[in-house]
Amino acid sequence: MAAVRYSVAGSVRKPMANSRSVGAADPRERTEVTVVVHPKAKEGVRQQVQAMIERRAQGRLSPEEERRARNNFRALHDADPQDLERVEQFARQHGLSVVEKNAARRAVVLCGTVKDFSEAFGVTLERYEYEGGTYRGRVGAVQIPAELKEVVAGVFGLDDRPQVKPHLRHRGHRGNVQWHDSAAISSVFTPAELAKIYNFPDGGDGSGQCIGIIEFGGGFRPTDLARYFDELHLHRPEIVAVSVDHARNHPTGDANGPDGEVMLDIEVAGAVAPKAKVVVYFAPNTDRGFIDAVTTAIHDQVNRPSVISISWGGPEANWTQQAMRVLDDAFQAAAALGVTVCCAAGDNGSSDGMGDGASHVDFPASSPYVLACGGTRLAAASNAIVEETVWNELPNEGATGGGVSAVFELPRWQKGLKLTLHSGQRMALRNRGVPDVAGDADPVTGYRVRVDGGDTVIGGTSAVAPLWAGLIACINQLKGHNVGLINPAIYAHPEAFNDVQRGNNGAYSADLNWDACTGLGTPNGKALLAIL
């Protein structure tokens, strides 16, 4: 009699759109899989997270209370050693070897052949072709035995399809677009200029802080970075590359490829907080790579980033439920540990590029435990805003993402908000609204950066996430402690923002205070320092 097996909740996969199976995956191919287990106390973790978020937002955690709260959280959050042992026993029974066990990440990394993994998890692995290449994929749910039913939260790496895209846009050939007939009005900026325009606090340079940046391809060249910061007359930040799942810093030489994302992120965050340490976590572009990169950064006991920038994502509909659940758990852990996570909201307007005529939001920006960063179009003069509207240059130059999550419930700090549709109709916000905040993102009014030996202009919400990460690093420095998840505090103080009230991203329009295009607005750095 065959042993009873159970489906891992939310693990069902479908083939990628416009892909086709071309046969079975090579059974001898060796690969790695990450098994994520549940925390020691599921409900206890959620209650502890909420308590720490609230107390930190109210400034009621002393340094000693912060230390105790973190230790208490880890005691509840980390994996039960017996659960890790159960996964290891299961692996040995199926000829799989254990590469790593990590209680803080609640992860067991397994290695073996496609044949052994297929039998162990009850899946059929095939090769699929799509326009951009090939991937190893599966259809249906991952299966586990009864003894792991209450242990396993997710299984990642059996399917290695590309999961996310960078949210950047290169400037087209439309010239120096201006709203006013004045040569004094700027429409292209260095990050340092934007820091002045957005009134970043005096004395903030990121000293003593570490900014984590998550990347899924491409790389940086130290010579390019050195020249960039020298030309801006800025201190050269310390930049470290960390390999996750065997990925590494690997510049492609193509400025229009992932190198553009990597260099944009480093240069924007580094120019805003030039004395911070910048740690770049390189991982494969898969759901496993994303999860492993995020959990590695959050629980990095060597570099200890106080803020993390993520400029990659994809529509909620393209993720499995297990992946979103595990990542949302990771972002809750970051919030409990005082780590701010800034995520780009997407560059395809309210559709998020799905093309089905409906509205969608981008994940991980839709997690309630991250700071979702939308985009604007900016004109400025004499370090002051002249005009700022919603970034919407569709179909060619992109538009800020934003809307309402189909997955995540309305967080407490967004209760009572109204959603303004493009038609002008206003209705109650019923699920998590995206974004929370915004910044300059239109490539027409973009960021001066250096990529692969050349100077260029790049925009997109990809630039906004590291801009906010740099600001948070400076605020942490000036406060002398991590501000962590700032969402509860900023929704109580909309006056700390430059409210953007003109424009739309397709389905949604800008409005007074929060809207589904630019969130609460763009930062007034000094005001934020005062209210956090």
Beta strands, then each sheet from edge to edge (+ up, - down):
strand 1: 5-7
strand 2: 20-24
strand 3: 30-37
strand 4: 97-102
strand 5: 107-113
strand 6: 126-130
strand 7: 133-137
strand 8: 143-145
strand 9: 152-156
strand 10: 165-166
strand 11: 169-170
strand 12: 210-215
strand 13: 238-243
strand 14: 277-282
strand 15: 307-310
strand 16: 312-315
strand 17: 340-344
strand 18: 362-363
strand 19: 371-381
strand 20: 384-390
strand 21: 392-393
strand 22: 398-399
strand 23: 403-409
strand 24: 418-420
strand 25: 426-428
strand 26: 431-434
strand 27: 437-440
strand 28: 447-451
strand 29: 454-459
strand 30: 497-498
strand 31: 522-523
sheet 1: 1+ 8-
sheet 2: 2+ 6- 7+
sheet 3: 4+ 5- 3+ 9-
sheet 4: 10+ 16- 18+
sheet 5: 11+ 29- 28+
sheet 6: 13+ 14+ 12+ 15+ 17+ 19+ 20-
sheet 7: 13+ 14+ 12+ 15+ 17+ 19+ 27+
sheet 8: 21+ 22-
sheet 9: 23+ 26-
sheet 10: 24+ 25-
sheet 11: 30+ 31-
end
